């Protein structure tokens, strides 16, 4: 079988822009070139993009960031409704697609076998776990962390966000964060240990590139095996949390729509 190369996937995805220099793959999530609006397109693409990235042995370090001024501050529920994934016509079959892809996204990200640097370039109101699942997390001074799309809309937070925030903040702080839609500034997230560095916006990506270049000098197997060791606990937690979490999130979404409809 032919080994996968960057040319095989660099232009494959509508909402994921990629470029690589000296083994450092920079991955930018976006919607039409601007800040990411989390919709069905990115939900469908993430897991397959992560799988392609993980299969390319020329990748030494991955930087994951967002375009524009926000990391992910908007959510488009309408885009999930056409196939019964959300909305008043939600079905078990429709939600099963959401369930499979949501689990796939998390597992394939953790299966990327080289270190990842998450760069939170601005507010992360939805799916902050994408950055937090990385090995090093840098945040802009403009960043704000919240989980609004779930409990804020009457839906149980079960897609991995619950695992990540309870792990990082501690059980009680994490539950408070999720149940009250608490907003954390970048500095507060740093103080709680959720991010590693807080930087001015113009210093953020250069710092990520600096760290990536340092790591890229290490022997390939040191990079790959360090990543494997440092994600073992997360993989176990996510496998348990997402498998039941997304199922219960779907049931709660159905209940919300039935009450509103």
NUVO-204135 format. One record per atom (N, C-alpha, C): x, y, z; residue in one letter. Coordinates in steps of 0.02 Angstrom, whole numbers, padded with zeros to 5 digits, always signed. Layout:
// residues N
XYZa...
END
This chain:
// residues 261
+00042-00060+00000x+00000+00000+00000x+00044+00062+00000x+00026+00110-00041x+00065+00173-00046x+00059+00213+00018x+00117+00238+00042x+00116+00279+00102x+00080+00345+00088x+00042+00369+00137x+00005+00431+00129x+00053+00490+00134x+00043+00540+00092x+00085+00600+00093x+00040+00661+00100x+00071+00718+00114x+00033+00780+00123x-00009+00797+00061x+00017+00782+00003x-00020+00797-00059x-00086+00760-00062x-00090+00704-00027x-00152+00664-00029x-00210+00697+00009x-00194+00742+00056x-00249+00769+00097x-00247+00844+00109x-00195+00879+00086x-00187+00949+00103x-00245+00992+00077x-00274+00974+00020x-00330+01012-00008x-00396+00973-00007x-00399+00925+00037x-00455+00878+00038x-00515+00905+00077x-00504+00952+00123x-00556+00971+00171x-00577+01043+00163x-00642+01053+00166x-00671+01120+00155x-00657+01168+00212x-00655+01143+00274x-00650+01186+00333x-00584+01179+00370x-00536+01145+00339x-00472+01133+00373x-00415+01151+00325x-00378+01202+00342x-00322+01224+00301x-00257+01198+00331x-00212+01173+00289x-00150+01143+00314x-00090+01167+00274x-00034+01175+00310x+00030+01187+00277x+00085+01158+00322x+00140+01137+00291x+00193+01104+00330x+00261+01132+00311x+00301+01145+00363x+00370+01167+00353x+00414+01128+00402x+00466+01095+00375x+00514+01059+00417x+00481+01009+00464x+00430+00976+00439x+00396+00925+00479x+00343+00950+00526x+00334+01017+00529x+00284+01047+00574x+00222+01062+00533x+00168+01028+00548x+00105+01036+00512x+00061+01086+00549x+00044+01140+00516x+00000+01191+00545x-00071+01179+00518x-00117+01166+00563x-00186+01150+00545x-00231+01206+00570x-00267+01239+00525x-00310+01295+00542x-00382+01279+00528x-00424+01281+00578x-00496+01269+00571x-00529+01335+00552x-00574+01332+00503x-00605+01395+00480x-00673+01381+00448x-00710+01434+00436x-00771+01431+00396x-00767+01486+00344x-00761+01466+00282x-00754+01513+00226x-00695+01561+00237x-00641+01535+00266x-00581+01574+00276x-00580+01617+00338x-00635+01621+00374x-00639+01661+00435x-00647+01615+00495x-00661+01644+00553x-00666+01605+00614x-00716+01548+00607x-00700+01493+00639x-00740+01432+00633x-00809+01441+00663x-00859+01422+00625x-00927+01411+00649x-00936+01336+00650x-00946+01307+00709x-00950+01235+00713x-01015+01212+00681x-01008+01175+00626x-01067+01153+00588x-01056+01080+00566x-01103+01055+00527x-01099+00986+00505x-01037+00973+00462x-01016+01023+00424x-00958+01013+00380x-00896+00997+00421x-00880+01039+00470x-00820+01027+00510x-00828+00963+00552x-00889+00951+00575x-00902+00890+00614x-00890+00828+00573x-00908+00831+00509x-00897+00774+00464x-00824+00765+00445x-00786+00820+00443x-00718+00818+00417x-00664+00802+00469x-00674+00822+00530x-00620+00821+00579x-00588+00752+00587x-00629+00701+00599x-00602+00635+00612x-00562+00608+00554x-00585+00620+00493x-00549+00595+00435x-00485+00634+00423x-00487+00700+00438x-00426+00740+00432x-00374+00717+00484x-00396+00706+00545x-00350+00682+00597x-00320+00614+00578x-00361+00571+00548x-00336+00505+00527x-00283+00513+00473x-00294+00558+00425x-00245+00570+00373x-00180+00598+00403x-00187+00646+00448x-00128+00675+00480x-00088+00622+00518x-00124+00580+00553x-00091+00528+00592x-00056+00476+00550x-00081+00465+00489x-00052+00414+00446x+00009+00438+00408x+00021+00503+00407x+00077+00532+00370x+00138+00536+00415x+00186+00494+00403x+00245+00489+00446x+00294+00547+00436x+00281+00592+00390x+00322+00651+00382x+00303+00706+00432x+00246+00699+00464x+00226+00747+00516x+00264+00733+00580x+00299+00783+00605x+00337+00776+00668x+00302+00809+00727x+00269+00866+00715x+00232+00902+00766x+00172+00934+00731x+00115+00937+00765x+00055+00968+00736x+00034+01028+00779x+00024+01084+00746x-00004+01144+00778x-00077+01150+00756x-00123+01154+00803x-00195+01159+00788x-00220+01226+00812x-00248+01266+00767x-00273+01332+00786x-00336+01349+00747x-00361+01410+00757x-00420+01433+00721x-00403+01494+00680x-00446+01509+00631x-00437+01568+00589x-00470+01628+00621x-00450+01687+00600x-00483+01748+00623x-00471+01763+00696x-00520+01794+00728x-00513+01816+00797x-00541+01768+00848x-00576+01716+00826x-00607+01667+00871x-00580+01597+00857x-00572+01558+00909x-00555+01488+00899x-00617+01450+00876x-00671+01455+00914x-00736+01428+00894x-00788+01459+00940x-00820+01512+00915x-00866+01550+00957x-00938+01545+00932x-00949+01508+00879x-01017+01503+00850x-01033+01431+00834x-01097+01415+00839x-01122+01347+00826x-01182+01352+00780x-01185+01310+00729x-01240+01312+00680x-01282+01249+00685x-01332+01249+00729x-01373+01188+00737x-01414+01172+00675x-01432+01223+00635x-01473+01211+00576x-01440+01163+00527x-01373+01165+00525x-01338+01122+00476x-01345+01048+00492x-01362+01032+00554x-01368+00961+00574x-01439+00934+00564x-01486+00977+00546x-01557+00957+00547x-01578+00919+00485x-01544+00928+00429x-01567+00899+00366x-01569+00823+00365x-01528+00790+00406x-01525+00717+00406x-01552+00689+00472x-01587+00730+00511x-01615+00705+00574x-01566+00703+00630x-01512+00742+00625x-01462+00743+00678x-01479+00789+00735x-01521+00839+00722x-01545+00886+00773x-01612+00913+00750x-01644+00952+00794x-01706+00984+00774x-01767+00941+00787x-01825+00967+00766x-01888+00934+00782x-01896+00866+00747x-01857+00856+00693x-01861+00792+00657x-01803+00745+00676x-01773+00756+00733x-01718+00714+00754x-01739+00641+00759x-01698+00597+00734x-01712+00525+00734x-01653+00487+00764x-01667+00425+00783x-01613+00383+00809x-01559+00372+00755x-01581+00361+00693x-01533+00351+00639x-01493+00414+00625x-01527+00471+00627x-01492+00534+00617x-01441+00548+00672x-01462+00536+00734x-01416+00548+00789x-01358+00498+00788x-01371+00438+00763x-01317+00389+00759x-01259+00414+00716x-01274+00453+00664x-01220+00483+00624x-01181+00533+00665x-01217+00574+00704x-01184+00623+00747x-01143+00587+00800x-01171+00535+00828x-01137+00495+00879x-01072+00466+00852x-01076+00433+00793x-01017+00400+00765x-00962+00451+00749x-00982+00506+00717x-00932+00555+00697x-00902+00591+00758x-00943+00606+00808x-00918+00638+00868x-00867+00596+00903x-00880+00532+00910x-00832+00486+00941x-00770+00479+00898x-00780+00473+00833x-00725+00466+00786x-00678+00527+00790x-00706+00586+00796x-00665+00647+00799x-00618+00646+00858x-00644+00627+00916x-00603+00627+00977x-00550+00573+00973x-00569+00513+00954x-00522+00457+00955x-00466+00466+00904x-00484+00491+00844x-00432+00500+00793x-00385+00557+00811x-00409+00608+00846x-00363+00660+00868x-00312+00633+00917x-00336+00594+00965x-00290+00564+01014x-00245+00512+00982x-00265+00484+00926x-00224+00435+00891x-00169+00466+00848x-00170+00532+00838x-00114+00563+00802x-00051+00548+00842x-00001+00516+00811x+00055+00489+00849x+00114+00535+00859x+00103+00600+00853x+00157+00649+00865x+00129+00705+00909x+00172+00743+00943x+00148+00796+00988x+00105+00848+00952x+00055+00872+00989x+00010+00924+00963x+00013+00986+01008x+00012+01044+00976x+00009+01107+01011x-00057+01141+00993x-00100+01153+01043x-00163+01188+01032x-00153+01263+01041x-00174+01301+00992x-00167+01374+00993x-00236+01405+00993x-00258+01429+01051x-00325+01458+01058x-00320+01532+01042x-00336+01549+00981x-00324+01617+00956x-00377+01667+00976x-00429+01645+01011x-00482+01689+01032x-00535+01649+01068x-00595+01677+01079x-00647+01643+01117x-00660+01571+01092x-00665+01525+01141x-00680+01455+01127x-00744+01439+01165x-00800+01456+01135x-00866+01447+01167x-00894+01378+01153x-00873+01349+01097x-00895+01281+01078x-00833+01239+01062x-00835+01177+01082x-00784+01128+01065x-00712+01150+01081x-00705+01178+01140x-00638+01195+01164x-00595+01133+01175x-00627+01075+01180x-00588+01014+01190x-00540+01000+01132x-00554+01027+01073x-00509+01017+01016x-00439+01043+01032x-00436+01101+01064x-00371+01128+01084x-00345+01095+01147x-00390+01082+01194x-00368+01056+01259x-00344+00984+01255x-00362+00947+01204x-00337+00879+01195x-00265+00878+01171x-00239+00936+01151x-00170+00940+01130x-00123+00935+01190x-00059+00920+01177x-00011+00909+01231x+00011+00974+01263x+00014+01027+01225x+00031+01095+01249x-00024+01141+01224x-00048+01184+01269x-00103+01230+01251x-00081+01302+01264x-00081+01342+01211x-00066+01413+01215x-00131+01451+01203x-00141+01505+01240x-00202+01544+01232x-00187+01618+01223x-00224+01649+01179x-00219+01721+01170x-00249+01757+01231x-00225+01816+01245x-00254+01857+01298x-00328+01871+01285x-00349+01865+01223x-00419+01878+01204x-00463+01816+01211x-00433+01760+01229x-00471+01697+01232x-00519+01697+01292x-00577+01666+01282x-00626+01653+01334x-00649+01581+01325x-00656+01545+01379x-00677+01475+01376x-00747+01468+01407x-00790+01432+01372x-00857+01419+01396x-00885+01359+01359x-00934+01326+01388x-00971+01274+01351x-01044+01295+01349x-01062+01334+01299x-01131+01358+01295x-01178+01312+01256x-01156+01280+01201x-01203+01244+01159x-01240+01186+01193x-01213+01157+01246x-01244+01099+01276x-01297+01119+01328x-01277+01124+01391x-01326+01135+01444x-01362+01202+01435x-01330+01250+01403x-01362+01314+01388x-01423+01306+01344x-01425+01252+01305x-01483+01237+01262x-01522+01177+01287x-01510+01158+01350x-01549+01104+01379x-01526+01034+01360x-01463+01029+01338x-01437+00964+01315x-01379+00943+01359x-01375+00879+01375x-01321+00854+01417x-01254+00859+01380x-01201+00883+01413x-01136+00889+01381x-01099+00822+01381x-01102+00785+01325x-01075+00718+01326x-01026+00701+01271x-01002+00751+01233x-00960+00736+01175x-00885+00737+01191x-00868+00736+01254x-00798+00738+01275x-00781+00802+01312x-00822+00853+01303x-00810+00917+01338x-00814+00906+01414x-00859+00860+01435x-00867+00848+01507x-00806+00813+01536x-00776+00768+01498x-00716+00733+01521x-00658+00782+01528x-00650+00824+01478x-00592+00869+01476x-00595+00920+01533x-00652+00952+01542x-00654+01006+01591x-00654+00980+01663x-00684+00922+01676x-00680+00895+01744x-00610+00871+01759x-00574+00847+01709x-00505+00826+01718x-00460+00886+01733x-00470+00940+01695x-00426+00998+01701x-00442+01043+01762x-00506+01051+01776x-00525+01096+01831x-00534+01060+01897x-00540+00994+01895x-00560+00958+01954x-00635+00944+01950x-00658+00893+01984x-00728+00871+01976x-00777+00926+01993x-00769+00959+02050x-00819+01009+02071x-00817+01072+02027x-00757+01098+02015x-00752+01157+01972x-00776+01140+01901x-00760+01080+01878x-00780+01060+01811x-00856+01055+01804x-00888+01026+01854x-00961+01021+01851x-00993+01089+01854x-00966+01134+01895x-00992+01202+01899x-00986+01237+01832x-00927+01230+01801x-00914+01261+01737x-00966+01239+01685x-00981+01174+01682x-01026+01147+01632x-01099+01163+01646x-01118+01162+01710x-01189+01171+01727x-01211+01244+01730x-01163+01290+01737x-01181+01361+01741x-01161+01401+01680x-01130+01367+01631x-01103+01401+01572x-01054+01456+01592x-01015+01441+01642x-00965+01489+01667x-00917+01507+01611x-00898+01571+01610x-00846+01595+01564x-00781+01603+01602x-00728+01575+01575x-00662+01583+01603x-00619+01624+01556x-00586+01674+01582x-00538+01711+01542x-00477+01667+01530x-00434+01689+01485x-00373+01652+01472x-00331+01647+01535x-00328+01701+01573x-00288+01701+01634x-00317+01654+01686x-00383+01653+01692x-00415+01606+01739x-00402+01533+01718x-00406+01521+01652x-00393+01453+01627x-00320+01434+01642x-00275+01481+01637x-00205+01469+01654x-00197+01455+01728x-00230+01495+01770x-00225+01486+01842x-00252+01417+01863x-00302+01391+01828x-00331+01326+01844x-00293+01268+01812x-00243+01284+01769x-00203+01232+01738x-00230+01206+01673x-00280+01240+01644x-00309+01216+01580x-00266+01236+01520x-00229+01291+01525x-00183+01312+01472x-00114+01323+01502x-00064+01319+01459x+00005+01323+01482x+00036+01392+01479x+00016+01432+01429x+00042+01500+01422x-00012+01545+01395x-00012+01608+01417x-00057+01659+01392x-00014+01713+01360x-00030+01731+01298x+00013+01775+01259x-00028+01827+01222x+00002+01883+01204x-00031+01931+01159x-00046+01897+01092x-00099+01917+01059x-00119+01883+00997x-00063+01877+00945x-00023+01929+00938x+00029+01928+00887x+00089+01884+00906x+00093+01864+00969x+00148+01822+00992x+00129+01747+00993x+00066+01733+00982x+00040+01666+00994x+00068+01614+00946x+00057+01625+00882x+00080+01576+00833x+00157+01572+00830x+00193+01629+00833x+00266+01623+00836x+00290+01580+00894x+00259+01586+00952x+00278+01546+01009x+00264+01472+00996x+00207+01458+00966x+00191+01388+00949x+00242+01360+00900x+00262+01400+00851x+00312+01377+00803x+00380+01366+00836x+00396+01409+00884x+00459+01401+00921x+00460+01335+00959x+00406+01321+00995x+00401+01258+01033x+00402+01198+00987x+00366+01204+00931x+00363+01148+00883x+00431+01134+00853x+00468+01187+00838x+00535+01178+00809x+00582+01143+00858x+00575+01161+00923x+00616+01127+00973x+00601+01053+00976x+00537+01036+00976x+00518+00965+00980x+00536+00928+00916x+00530+00960+00859x+00542+00927+00795x+00614+00904+00787x+00659+00931+00829x+00730+00910+00827x+00742+00843+00861x+00693+00821+00899x+00701+00758+00935x+00696+00699+00886x+00724+00641+00905x+00719+00582+00862x+00646+00563+00851x+00629+00539+00791x+00560+00523+00774x+00525+00478+00824x+00559+00426+00847x+00526+00380+00893x+00516+00410+00962x+00560+00456+00982x+00549+00491+01045x+00485+00532+01041x+00474+00565+00984x+00413+00605+00975x+00352+00560+00976x+00354+00506+00939x+00296+00463+00931x+00279+00426+00996x+00330+00402+01030x+00317+00363+01091x+00300+00408+01150x+00328+00468+01151x+00307+00515+01203x+00233+00532+01197x+00212+00545+01136x+00141+00559+01124x+00097+00500+01146x+00119+00439+01128x+00081+00380+01148x+00074+00375+01223x+00129+00385+01259x+00128+00380+01331x+00085+00435+01363x+00089+00495+01335x+00056+00552+01366x-00019+00556+01350x-00042+00512+01306x-00114+00511+01290x-00150+00449+01316x-00114+00404+01347x-00146+00341+01369x-00205+00354+01416x-00194+00396+01466x-00248+00410+01514x-00307+00443+01480x-00293+00492+01437x-00347+00528+01403x-00387+00480+01358x-00353+00435+01325x-00388+00387+01282x-00437+00345+01322x-00415+00321+01380x-00461+00281+01421x-00520+00322+01445x-00506+00382+01468x-00560+00425+01493x-00609+00444+01437x-00582+00460+01379x-00625+00480+01324x-00666+00422+01297x-00636+00363+01293x-00673+00305+01269x-00733+00292+01313x-00723+00295+01379x-00780+00284+01424x-00829+00342+01422x-00802+00404+01425x-00846+00462+01430x-00885+00477+01368x-00854+00470+01310x-00889+00487+01247x-00937+00433+01226x-00920+00371+01238x-00964+00316+01216x-01033+00322+01248x-01035+00332+01313x-01101+00341+01346x-01124+00413+01341x-01077+00460+01341x-01095+00530+01342x-01134+00553+01281x-01112+00532+01222x-01147+00553+01161x-01215+00520+01155x-01221+00459+01181x-01286+00427+01180x-01336+00465+01224x-01314+00485+01284x-01358+00522+01329x-01371+00593+01303x-01321+00622+01272x-01331+00688+01242x-01386+00684+01189x-01386+00631+01149x-01437+00623+01098x-01507+00615+01127x-01512+00575+01180x-01577+00567+01213x-01603+00634+01241x-01558+00672+01271x-01580+00737+01298x-01599+00785+01243x-01564+00781+01185x-01582+00824+01129x-01651+00807+01102x-01666+00742+01098x-01733+00721+01076x-01786+00748+01123x-01773+00743+01189x-01821+00767+01238x-01833+00841+01232x-01781+00880+01221x-01787+00953+01213x-01832+00968+01153x-01819+00935+01098x-01859+00949+01037x-01931+00928+01046x-01944+00873+01081x-02013+00852+01092x-02050+00902+01136x-02016+00929+01186x-02048+00979+01230x-02061+01044+01193x-02015+01063+01149x-02024+01126+01112x-02072+01119+01054x-02077+01057+01029x-02120+01046+00970x-02192+01032+00986x
END
